[in-house]
Amino acid sequence: MLNLPPRLKPRLSGAQLSNLHTFAVAARHLSFRLAAEELCLTASAVSHRIARLEQVLEQRLFERLTRRIRLTADGERLYRVVQALLDDLDQALQPQAASSLSGALTLYVRPSISQCWLVPHLADFQQRYPQISLDIRTGNEPVDFRARHIDLALLYGDGAFPGLASELLLTEQVAPVCSPLYAARHQLINTPQHLQHCTLLHDALAWEHAAYDAEWQHWGRQHDLQAYLPSVGLTFDRADLCALAASHHVGVAMGRRRLVQPLIEQGQLILPFGDFEPAAGQGYYLVYPVREPLPLRMQVMIEWLREVAQRASF
């Protein structure tokens, strides 16, 4: 029998592998109860398995709070390693003939860009990669890649995504937009000072940690018109809903060109103060956890999104 030096002896026996899997499920849910439901165990059994794993590793993996748990720094580190190993194992177990282009892929997208840009192109992706099961999720809340099994996200922002890989996919341009009727009613053409008598339409969740009126405030500073921006307005949680409201004469929205160009071409919206301008460093970023190597299904999705974005250049 081979005698290993003490420091090289394995710290995990075969019996601990199930505890390691239990840990991964609990870390994904950040809940012993939800982990127990998925694993068909009791919450107490899940807790005991985690405790035994912590004892063997001599590390605290979770902080037990009053009504929730959270990962410690050691737990975060271990979870990243374990999840990467499970992903690699899942990839390896795919059918040999199509292992490179099969499996599930979850893409999280902000609702506005999903509806106005992504969804119209999806038929092409499906025809090219029919063996990839694509799951599109939309929302405005901060992205939790771990808990929601998200592989990739398409987010609007300034590119600051700490701890994640990010790539600028699409630039954006903005300008105030309203309906022709609203512009005539408020005498807005080339007279932005008249905004003080208008209703401003705000995307309150324009990007993560943005103020509800961040887009309008930036535009006002750029044009020295902050004094004419009314404090009372109407807020939505989606930029496309702002544009839709503007097309129905509700007020003036800060239009993102990629979202509102069709409405402008149809004559439902106009640009009362001139053409579009760069969007204060904001753009649409492809964001995902750092992994090496990336699963092939993620690689083909990233390449496809780049190709579609290139065709959509201004």
Buried (B, 14 or more C-beta within 10 A) or exposed (E): EEEEEEEEEEEEEEEBEEBBBBBBBBBBBBBBEBBBBBBEBEBEBBBBBBEBBBEBBEBEBBEEEEEEBEBBEBBEEBBBEBBBEBBEEEBEEBEEEEBBBBBEBBBBBBBBBBBBBBEEBBEEBEEEBEBBEBEBBBBBEEBEBBEBBBBBBBBBBBEEBEEBBBEEBBBBBBBBBBBBEBBEEBEBBEEBEBBEEBBBBBBBBBBBEBEBBBBBBBBBEEBEBEEBBBEEBBBBBBBBBBBBBBBEBBBBBBBBBBBBBEBBEEEBBBBBBEEBEEBBEBBBBBBBBEBEEBBBBBEBBBEBBEEBBEEEEE
